[in-house]
């Protein structure tokens, strides 16, 4: 499945769509299976909400808010970030 949606996004990029627009089309055309579609939908909703909620904040406040509200800080505090670092070193 990963290959299919990756191909789809690349194909849309060639059609001069942004990655964001291609992801929206994936959802609108129901091109993804249930869990993948739900995860992408939640991610896009999170980004939209954070963009609206932080639009008038200074960049350093926006950054802190995004790190906290996205769960990134919690992930690293729980040690999951070490796994990411190990993978990226290989």
C-alpha positions as CSV (number, residue, x, y, z in Angstrom):
1,X,0.0,0.0,0.0
2,X,2.8,2.4,0.8
3,X,4.1,2.1,-2.8
4,X,0.6,2.9,-4.2
5,X,0.0,6.1,-2.3
6,X,3.6,7.2,-2.8
7,X,3.2,6.7,-6.5
8,X,-0.1,8.7,-6.4
9,X,1.5,11.6,-4.6
10,X,4.4,11.7,-7.0
11,X,2.1,11.5,-9.9
12,X,0.1,14.5,-8.5
13,X,3.3,16.4,-7.9
14,X,4.2,16.0,-11.6
15,X,0.8,17.6,-12.3
16,X,2.0,20.7,-10.4
17,X,0.2,20.0,-7.2
18,X,1.8,20.6,-3.8
19,X,2.3,17.7,-1.5
20,X,-0.6,19.1,0.6
21,X,-2.9,19.3,-2.4
22,X,-2.0,15.8,-3.4
23,X,-2.8,14.5,0.1
24,X,-6.1,16.3,0.0
25,X,-6.9,14.6,-3.3
26,X,-6.0,11.2,-1.8
27,X,-8.6,11.7,0.9
28,X,-11.2,13.2,-1.4
29,X,-10.9,10.4,-3.9
30,X,-10.8,7.8,-1.1
31,X,-7.6,6.4,-2.6
32,X,-6.3,5.1,0.8
33,X,-7.5,2.3,3.0
34,X,-9.2,3.0,6.3
35,X,-6.3,3.3,8.8
36,X,-4.1,5.1,6.3
37,X,-6.9,7.5,5.4
38,X,-7.7,8.1,9.1
39,X,-4.1,8.8,10.0
40,X,-3.6,11.2,7.1
41,X,-6.9,13.0,7.9
42,X,-5.9,13.4,11.6
43,X,-2.5,14.7,10.6
44,X,-3.9,17.2,8.2
45,X,-6.5,18.4,10.7
46,X,-3.7,18.8,13.3
47,X,-1.6,20.9,10.9
48,X,-4.6,23.0,9.9
49,X,-5.6,23.6,13.6
50,X,-2.1,24.5,14.6
51,X,-1.7,26.9,11.7
52,X,-4.9,28.7,12.6
53,X,-4.3,28.8,16.4
54,X,-0.7,30.0,16.1
55,X,-1.0,32.4,13.2
56,X,-0.5,35.5,15.3
57,X,2.2,34.1,17.6
58,X,5.9,34.8,17.3
59,X,7.9,32.0,15.7
60,X,9.5,30.7,18.9
61,X,6.1,30.4,20.5
62,X,4.6,28.7,17.4
63,X,7.5,26.2,17.4
64,X,7.1,25.4,21.1
65,X,3.3,24.9,20.7
66,X,3.7,22.7,17.6
67,X,6.3,20.5,19.4
68,X,4.1,20.2,22.5
69,X,0.7,19.7,20.7
70,X,1.9,17.3,18.0
71,X,3.2,14.9,20.7
72,X,6.8,15.2,19.5
73,X,8.0,16.3,23.0
74,X,6.2,13.4,24.7
75,X,7.6,10.9,22.2
76,X,11.1,12.0,22.9
77,X,10.5,12.1,26.7
78,X,9.2,8.5,26.5
79,X,12.4,7.4,24.8
80,X,10.9,6.7,21.4
81,X,13.1,9.4,19.9
82,X,16.2,7.3,20.5
83,X,14.8,4.7,18.1
84,X,14.4,7.4,15.5
85,X,17.9,8.6,16.0
86,X,19.3,5.1,15.8
87,X,17.5,4.4,12.5
88,X,18.7,7.7,11.0
89,X,22.4,6.9,11.8
90,X,22.3,3.7,9.7
